[in-house]
C-alpha cells in the first residue's frame, strides 16, 4: 500500500492516520466515502409563516422555539429508523433508507410524519399560551432513488441529492398547514408495504399492521 503524500509540499511516507503534514503543517485531505444510489423516502418539514413568527417573538425566543421543535422532530425521526439530514433554518430534512437501507422506508416515513405533526401540536399549545402565536408545520414526503454520500471537501457531511429530494421539498411547499402531503411514489410504496405486512400477518394470526393509519393530504 502506498503511503499518503502531502498535496501541498509533496512530502511522502506520512502515517495513514495523519491529519497534518509533519513537514509543512498543511492538513491532509481524507479520502471521501464512495457515493451510493439508495432507494429512500425524503421528509421535509417547515414552519408555516416562520418570518412572521420571528418578527413577533424576536430572535432569541425564536431560537428557543425552533430548538424545541427540532429536538422533538429529530426524536420522532430516529424512533422510526430515519436520519436527520440537515436543519434548514425553519425546519428539517430527514432520510428514511439511508445511510441504513430500509425496505419499508416509505411506511416508516409516513408514520414519522404523522407523529411529527402530533409533537408540533403539543409544542404549539405551549407557544400559544406563552406567546399568543400559532405554530404550525407543513410536511412533505417523496420516495425514489437518490445519490448519497459526503458532498465536497468541507464539513458538510453525509447527505442525499437528486431530483427526488427536490420533489419532497415541493410536496412540503404545497402541503396544508398542519398537514402532510405525499407524492404518488410515496403513496405507492406505502400501500405496497401495508399490503405486504397485512398478508404476512394473515399467515401468523392476522395481527400485523391492522392499526396502520392511512396518511391523508
Beta strands, then each sheet from edge to edge (+ up, - down):
strand 1: 36-47
strand 2: 83-87
strand 3: 91-96
strand 4: 137-150
strand 5: 158-161
strand 6: 180-182
sheet 1: 2+ 3- 1+ 4- 5+
sheet 2: 2+ 3- 1+ 4- 6-
end
